[in-house]
Amino acid sequence: MPDAVLRLKKGTDRRLRGGHLWIYSNEVDSAATPLKTMVPGSTVVVEDARGKPLGAATVNPASLICARLYSRQATRELDFSLLVDRLQSALALREQLYPEHCYRLAYGEADLLPGLIVDRYGDYLALQTTTAGMDCRMPMVLEALREVLKPKGIISKNSGVFRTAEQLPEEQSVLFGEVPEQVELIENGCRFVAPLVDGQKTGWFYDHRENRAFMQRFCAAKSVLDVFSYAGGWGVQAAAAGASSVVCVDSSVSALELVQHNAQLNDAGDRVSSLQGKAAEVMKALQKEQRRFDVIVLDPPAFIKRKKDQKPGEKAYHQINELALRLLAPGGLLISASCSMHLPTESLQKIIRSAGGTRSRRLQILASLGQGPDHPVHPSIAETSYLKAIFARDMG
């Protein structure tokens, strides 16, 4: 049985009844149920203003999202059996999609595991806990993962704005077994090595897998520019699909070393080169050299991490898209991506249209895609749909 009761103010239960899982601190009737006295990570029975149970949740009074439902059964514990059931359900979906055992295994609320992110690399797992509720249950989470997957090693990669919002410390550690510095994975038939220990976030970005597969249709005998390339997820797959040449751009020397390694793994080392530096500066230098590319991929980090970043973030997206269009050959394809949750697809499309107008380019949208099915979207939580990839063709 959950530890306490969290009662909502009158009229604030509508969103939960509609399927949402989040409760904001200003929705709580603190007079009836003092939120600030509750222990971060503890479980509560959530009630509406009349005292009717709505479900069970973990709570964190230090966070704006002060509680997250994990079950519609008010008496349900967040215990080992529930974690195993949810992980087995998540695993069944991924195994149906990706038999290579390389995918995002658990995607938080979308898999009814609020606060838990797990990426799988065969026998190794990288996880993030983004809520106090899941963080304080780490021993049980590890036990459940070992029960369901029997991995050789598990590493935590706990950092980012979500942990900051929950007032959780940033940390990285091997939680079980032995974890190699780098792990192997297969994506769309291509072999890669990803930096598990020193890499960004959980080491790889599986979310663009389907978008990279779609890109391959356009790459045969084409010149490709992959900006913000990281370890070459886009660029190496373009080469594997028959691109005549690929230039990968990233600010990280170690990432570009992996690009070359991954290109060689896929017999494309002679067609993949790299340029180290800040994206805008490298793109401006390429323009001065009068370089042109048939396919350009822009996959930047999130320029809009918080709503207050909206204006400068949109300006940054406009700048890189305008620079890309200056480098795009007539009839070429721009693939413009964004992982900023606060930037809607319509806004990114507007930015591309504006950047095209600045360059007097006539563009047509061939596709507007999102994250792959191992990053499922919770239909009531818009925030779980964050990824965008717009394929815009220059009409010459």
C-alpha positions in Angstrom: 0.0 0.0 0.0 1.4 3.5 -0.9 2.7 5.5 2.1 0.4 8.5 2.1 -2.5 10.3 0.3 -2.2 13.2 -2.1 -5.4 15.0 -2.7 -6.0 17.3 -5.6 -7.8 20.6 -5.8 -11.3 20.7 -7.3 -11.3 20.5 -11.1 -7.7 19.5 -11.5 -8.3 15.8 -12.0 -9.6 16.1 -15.6 -6.2 15.7 -17.2 -5.5 12.5 -15.2 -8.8 11.1 -16.1 -7.9 11.8 -19.7 -4.9 9.5 -19.4 -2.1 11.8 -18.3 0.3 10.7 -15.6 1.7 14.0 -14.2 0.5 16.0 -11.3 1.8 19.6 -10.8 2.4 21.1 -7.4 -0.2 23.8 -7.9 -2.9 21.2 -8.4 -2.4 19.7 -4.9 -4.7 20.6 -2.0 -1.8 21.2 0.4 -4.1 22.0 3.3 -5.7 18.6 3.2 -2.5 16.7 2.3 0.7 18.7 3.0 2.9 18.1 0.0 6.1 19.6 1.5 6.2 17.1 4.3 6.3 14.1 1.9 9.5 12.2 1.4 10.9 12.5 -2.1 10.5 9.2 -4.0 7.8 7.8 -1.7 4.5 6.5 -3.0 1.0 8.1 -2.6 -2.6 7.3 -3.3 -3.8 10.2 -5.5 -7.4 11.3 -4.8 -9.7 13.8 -6.4 -11.2 16.7 -4.4 -14.0 14.4 -3.2 -11.6 11.7 -1.9 -12.1 9.3 -4.8 -8.9 7.4 -5.6 -7.4 8.0 -9.1 -4.3 5.8 -8.8 -0.9 5.4 -7.2 2.1 7.7 -7.8 5.6 8.5 -6.7 6.0 12.0 -5.3 8.7 14.6 -5.1 7.7 17.9 -3.4 10.9 19.6 -4.7 9.8 19.3 -8.3 7.2 21.3 -10.3 5.9 17.9 -11.5 5.4 16.7 -8.0 3.9 13.3 -8.7 3.7 10.8 -11.5 1.2 8.0 -11.7 2.6 4.5 -12.1 -0.7 2.6 -11.7 -4.4 3.3 -11.9 -4.9 0.9 -9.0 -4.6 3.0 -5.9 -3.3 0.1 -3.7 -0.7 -1.1 -6.2 2.9 -0.9 -5.0 5.8 0.1 -7.2 7.5 -3.2 -6.5 9.7 -5.8 -8.1 6.8 -7.7 -9.8 5.4 -4.5 -11.4 8.8 -3.5 -12.7 9.3 -7.0 -14.2 5.9 -7.0 -15.8 6.5 -3.6 -17.4 10.0 -4.4 -18.6 8.8 -7.7 -20.1 6.1 -5.9 -22.0 8.6 -3.3 -23.2 11.0 -6.0 -24.3 8.3 -7.9 -26.2 7.7 -4.9 -28.4 11.4 -4.2 -29.1 12.2 -7.8 -29.9 9.4 -7.9 -32.4 11.0 -4.8 -34.1 14.7 -5.2 -33.8 16.1 -8.8 -33.4 19.7 -7.4 -33.2 19.1 -6.6 -29.5 20.0 -2.9 -30.1 17.3 -0.4 -29.1 15.8 1.7 -26.4 14.3 -0.8 -24.0 12.4 1.5 -21.7 11.1 5.0 -22.5 9.7 6.4 -19.3 6.0 7.2 -19.2 5.4 5.8 -22.6 6.3 2.4 -21.2 4.4 3.1 -18.0 7.8 3.3 -16.2 7.9 7.0 -15.2 11.5 8.2 -14.7 13.3 5.2 -16.2 15.2 5.2 -19.5 17.2 2.1 -20.6 19.1 1.6 -23.8 20.3 -1.9 -24.8 23.5 -2.8 -26.6 23.3 -6.6 -26.7 24.6 -7.8 -23.4 25.0 -4.3 -22.0 22.6 -1.7 -20.6 22.8 2.0 -20.1 20.2 3.6 -17.9 19.0 6.9 -16.6 16.7 7.5 -13.7 15.1 11.0 -14.0 12.8 11.0 -11.0 13.3 10.6 -7.3 10.7 7.8 -7.3 12.7 5.7 -9.7 16.1 6.8 -8.4 15.6 5.6 -4.9 14.5 2.2 -6.2 17.7 1.7 -8.1 18.5 -1.7 -6.4 15.1 -3.1 -7.3 15.4 -1.7 -10.9 18.7 -3.5 -11.3 17.3 -6.7 -9.9 14.4 -6.5 -12.4 16.7 -5.7 -15.3 18.9 -8.7 -14.4 15.8 -10.9 -14.1 14.4 -9.9 -17.5 17.5 -9.5 -19.6 20.4 -11.2 -17.8 22.9 -8.6 -19.0 26.7 -8.8 -18.5 26.9 -5.2 -17.4 24.8 -2.1 -16.5 26.0 1.5 -16.3 24.1 4.5 -15.1 24.4 7.7 -17.1 22.6 10.1 -14.8 22.7 13.7 -16.0 20.5 16.3 -17.7 17.8 18.8 -17.0 15.2 16.2 -15.8 17.5 15.2 -12.9 18.2 18.8 -12.2 14.4 19.5 -12.0 14.1 16.7 -9.4 17.1 18.0 -7.4 19.0 14.8 -8.1 22.8 14.8 -8.4 24.5 14.0 -11.7 26.5 10.8 -11.5 27.9 8.0 -13.6 28.8 4.5 -12.4 28.9 0.9 -13.3 26.0 -0.6 -11.4 26.5 -4.3 -12.3 29.1 -6.5 -13.9 31.7 -5.1 -16.2 31.1 -2.5 -18.8 33.4 -1.8 -21.8 34.5 1.6 -22.8 32.8 1.1 -26.2 30.0 -1.2 -27.3 29.0 -2.6 -30.6 25.6 -2.2 -32.2 23.8 -2.9 -35.5 21.4 -0.3 -37.0 19.7 -0.6 -40.3 22.2 -3.3 -41.3 25.2 -1.2 -40.5 27.8 -2.0 -37.8 28.8 0.7 -35.3 30.9 1.2 -32.2 29.4 3.6 -29.6 31.2 5.3 -26.7 29.3 3.9 -23.8 31.4 5.3 -20.9 32.5 8.7 -22.3 29.8 9.2 -24.9 26.8 11.6 -24.9 23.8 10.7 -22.8 23.4 6.9 -23.0 26.0 6.5 -25.7 23.9 6.3 -28.9 20.8 8.0 -30.4 18.5 5.2 -31.4 15.6 7.6 -31.8 16.6 8.5 -35.4 16.9 4.9 -36.6 13.9 5.0 -38.9 14.7 8.4 -40.2 18.2 7.3 -41.1 16.7 4.3 -42.9 14.5 6.6 -44.9 17.4 8.8 -45.8 19.2 5.9 -47.4 16.7 6.0 -50.3 18.2 9.3 -51.4 22.0 8.7 -51.1 23.1 6.5 -54.0 25.9 8.3 -55.9 25.3 11.5 -53.9 27.6 13.8 -52.0 26.5 14.1 -48.3 27.2 16.5 -45.5 26.5 15.3 -42.0 26.5 18.2 -39.5 26.6 17.5 -35.8 27.6 14.0 -36.8 28.6 12.5 -33.4 29.9 9.0 -34.2 28.5 8.9 -37.8 25.0 7.5 -37.4 23.7 9.4 -40.4 26.9 9.8 -42.4 28.1 6.3 -42.3 24.7 4.9 -43.2 24.6 7.3 -46.1 27.9 5.9 -47.3 26.6 2.3 -46.8 23.7 3.2 -49.0 26.0 4.2 -51.8 26.9 7.9 -51.3 29.8 8.9 -53.5 31.3 11.0 -50.7 30.4 11.9 -47.1 31.8 14.7 -45.0 31.0 14.5 -41.2 31.2 17.6 -39.1 31.5 17.6 -35.3 33.2 19.6 -32.6 34.5 16.5 -30.8 37.8 15.0 -32.0 37.0 11.6 -30.3 33.6 11.5 -32.0 35.2 12.0 -35.4 37.7 9.3 -34.7 34.7 7.0 -34.2 33.2 8.2 -37.5 36.3 7.0 -39.3 36.3 3.7 -37.4 32.6 3.1 -38.1 33.1 3.9 -41.7 35.8 1.3 -42.0 33.6 -1.2 -40.2 31.1 -0.8 -43.1 33.8 -0.8 -45.9 33.2 2.9 -46.6 36.4 4.4 -45.1 37.6 5.7 -48.5 34.3 7.7 -49.0 33.9 9.2 -45.5 36.0 12.2 -44.3 35.6 14.5 -41.3 36.0 18.2 -40.4 36.4 19.2 -36.7 35.0 22.4 -35.5 31.9 24.4 -34.5 29.1 23.7 -37.0 28.4 27.2 -38.1 32.1 28.0 -38.6 32.8 24.9 -40.6 29.7 25.5 -42.8 30.8 29.1 -43.5 34.2 27.8 -44.5 32.7 25.3 -46.8 30.6 28.1 -48.4 33.8 30.1 -49.0 35.2 27.1 -50.8 32.1 27.1 -52.9 31.3 23.5 -51.9 27.9 22.0 -52.6 26.3 18.8 -51.4 23.4 16.8 -52.7 22.2 15.7 -49.3 22.7 17.7 -46.0 21.8 16.4 -42.6 21.3 18.7 -39.6 20.9 16.9 -36.4 21.9 19.4 -33.7 21.6 19.1 -29.9 18.5 20.6 -28.3 18.7 24.4 -28.8 15.5 24.8 -26.7 15.9 22.9 -23.5 13.5 25.2 -21.6 10.6 27.4 -22.6 12.7 30.5 -21.8 15.2 29.4 -24.5 12.5 29.6 -27.2 13.5 32.8 -28.9 17.3 32.3 -29.0 16.8 28.6 -29.8 14.6 29.3 -32.8 17.2 31.8 -34.0 19.9 29.2 -33.8 17.8 26.7 -35.8 17.2 29.3 -38.4 20.9 30.1 -38.7 22.0 26.6 -39.3 19.2 25.9 -41.7 20.1 29.0 -43.7 23.7 28.0 -43.7 22.8 24.5 -44.9 20.7 25.8 -47.8 23.6 27.9 -48.9 25.5 24.6 -49.3 22.7 22.6 -50.8 23.1 21.8 -54.5 20.1 22.5 -56.8 17.7 19.6 -56.5 19.3 18.6 -53.3 17.8 17.3 -50.1 17.9 18.9 -46.7 17.2 16.7 -43.7 16.6 19.1 -40.8 16.1 17.5 -37.3 15.3 18.8 -33.9 15.1 17.0 -30.5 13.8 20.1 -28.7 10.5 19.1 -27.1 9.4 22.8 -27.0 9.8 23.2 -30.8 6.7 21.8 -32.6 7.0 20.3 -36.0 5.1 23.2 -37.5 7.6 25.7 -36.0 10.6 23.8 -37.5 8.8 23.6 -40.9 8.2 27.4 -40.6 11.9 28.0 -39.8 12.9 25.9 -42.9 10.5 27.8 -45.1 11.8 31.1 -43.8 15.4 30.0 -44.3 14.6 28.9 -47.8 12.9 32.3 -48.5 16.0 34.1 -47.3 18.0 32.1 -49.9 15.3 32.3 -52.6 15.0 28.5 -52.6 11.8 26.7 -53.6 11.4 23.8 -51.3 8.9 20.9 -51.1 8.4 18.7 -48.0 8.9 15.1 -48.8 8.3 13.7 -45.3 8.0 14.9 -41.8 9.0 12.1 -39.5 9.5 11.5 -35.8 11.1 9.0 -33.4 11.2 5.3 -34.0 8.8 2.8 -32.3 11.3 1.9 -29.6 10.5 5.5 -28.4 6.7 5.1 -28.3 4.5 8.1 -27.7 2.1 8.2 -24.8 -1.2 9.5 -26.4 -2.0 11.7 -23.5 1.5 13.1 -22.9 2.6 15.4 -25.7 6.1 15.7 -24.1 6.9 12.1 -25.1 6.8 13.1 -28.7 9.8 15.2 -29.1 11.8 14.2 -32.2 11.4 15.8 -35.6 13.1 15.1 -39.0 11.9 17.1 -42.0 13.0 16.0 -45.4 12.9 19.1 -47.6 13.8 18.9 -51.3 15.1 21.9 -53.3 13.0 22.1 -56.5 15.8 23.8 -58.5 
